[in-house]
Each structure stands twice: as structure tokens, then as C-alpha cells.
Amino acid sequence: MKILLSRGLLRVGLSWRIEYFKTTNGIIVMKCIQCQGKLKRGKVPFHVDRKNYHLVMDDVPAWVCPQCGEVYFEDKAVDSIQKALHTLDTQTMKFAKSA
């Protein structure tokens, strides 16, 4: 499982384990790594500052801890963010070379 923390750390594989379990009615409950609070699904903004550009995404699906505010992105969101960054990096380099 890929997990992107709000502090910008990317962990792939089993480097971080988020404790989760299914309740009797099939609801997945996940616990925050920082404070053990129960994570809730939500949407959060994501931003990153690179050398030649700034990327801001609104309403990115995530798991959010209501106790401490820590944010965890699932694989699909991480993949989308990484794809956008790769595309922007490539286009920015092309633009810089043509100038």
C-alpha cells in the first residue's frame, strides 16, 4: 500500500503500516499512525512547490484524522499526484529548453 502523508513523506510497501479492520457491518476503520485516532474519509487540498512551478489540487480524496489532522492518501490518489508531477516536470523542462 502506498501512503502519502501530509508532511510530504512517501512510503511504499510495508514501511508504514496503518492499522485497519472491518466492523461487523463491513465498514473499514483505520487508525492514525500519529495519535491512533479513527480516520475518516474526506477531501483535502494538496499543494507542492517545485523549482519551476507550484501545483495546487483541491478536493483530493484522503483519509483524515479528526484528532490531529494528519492526512493519508490512498494508492489511486498518490498515483494521480505522481503522474501530474511527472507530466509537469517533463513539460517544464521542455519549456525551459525552448526559451
Secondary structure, 3 states (H helix, E strand, C coil): CCEEECCCCEECCCCCCCCEEECCCCCEEEECCCCCCECEEEEEEEEEECCCCEEEEEEEEEEECCCCCCEEECHHHHHHHHHHHHHHHHHHHHHHHHC
